[in-house]
Amino acid sequence: YNSFFQASNPGQFENDSDALWQRGHVPETVVCHGRVGINTDAPDEALVVCGNAKVMGRVMHPSDSRAKENIREVDTNEQLRRITQMRLVEYDYKPEFASVMGIKNT
């Protein structure tokens, strides 16, 4: 914990008027009930990082092969038939979204 999150009383933090931050049920964890913004004061998702992020461990995602088992080949012809039934689209990002996200080619 850095000094911003240092608790003076178990389960409570220095400024607990909003009580968004709490100690987790697992040792050495902190829970935020709300959105967290790093280098932004208007996060629109659970966590928004405006800048580079360094991860010294793994980032796990449900589509990560490390989270799956029984991975097997499928019938290619059947999958191509399914693809032809998909709705494929092209799009442009809205200018206000692109500028916030730093996207130059919308």
C-alpha positions, -999 to 999 in steps of 0.1 A, spaced: 0 0 0 13 35 -7 6 63 17 -26 73 -2 -42 40 8 -26 36 42 -53 27 67 -53 44 101 -81 21 114 -87 -15 101 -111 -14 72 -111 24 69 -90 49 51 -79 85 58 -108 100 39 -137 76 43 -165 101 36 -174 82 4 -161 48 17 -152 37 -19 -120 19 -8 -121 -10 17 -98 -37 28 -104 -69 9 -114 -102 24 -81 -117 13 -50 -105 31 -31 -76 15 -59 -66 -8 -78 -33 -13 -113 -31 -30 -127 -1 -47 -165 1 -51 -166 24 -81 -144 34 -110 -107 41 -108 -89 65 -131 -51 69 -134 -41 102 -150 -78 109 -156 -105 123 -133 -134 109 -155 -130 71 -158 -158 56 -178 -149 20 -171 -140 1 -139 -103 10 -146 -90 36 -170 -53 41 -174 -43 72 -195 -6 64 -201 16 34 -203 11 4 -180 38 -19 -170 28 -55 -160 55 -76 -144 33 -107 -144 7 -122 -166 -25 -106 -178 -53 -132 -179 -84 -129 -200 -112 -154 -206 -101 -158 -242 -65 -167 -230 -56 -202 -240 -41 -208 -205 -77 -206 -191 -91 -233 -215 -90 -270 -218 -102 -295 -244 -90 -273 -273 -95 -292 -305 -97 -286 -343 -131 -281 -358 -147 -288 -392 -135 -260 -414 -164 -262 -438 -189 -259 -410 -171 -229 -396 -169 -212 -430 -207 -217 -433 -212 -200 -399 -190 -171 -409 -211 -164 -440 -241 -160 -417 -223 -133 -396 -230 -96 -399 -198 -79 -409 -195 -42 -405 -170 -13 -411 -171 18 -388 -154 50 -379 -148 61 -343 -167 91 -331 -143 121 -331 -149 128 -293 -140 91 -285 -110 91 -308 -96 123 -292 -100 110 -257 -84 77 -266 -56 93 -286 -67 76 -318 -55 95 -349 -69 73 -377 -106 71 -369 
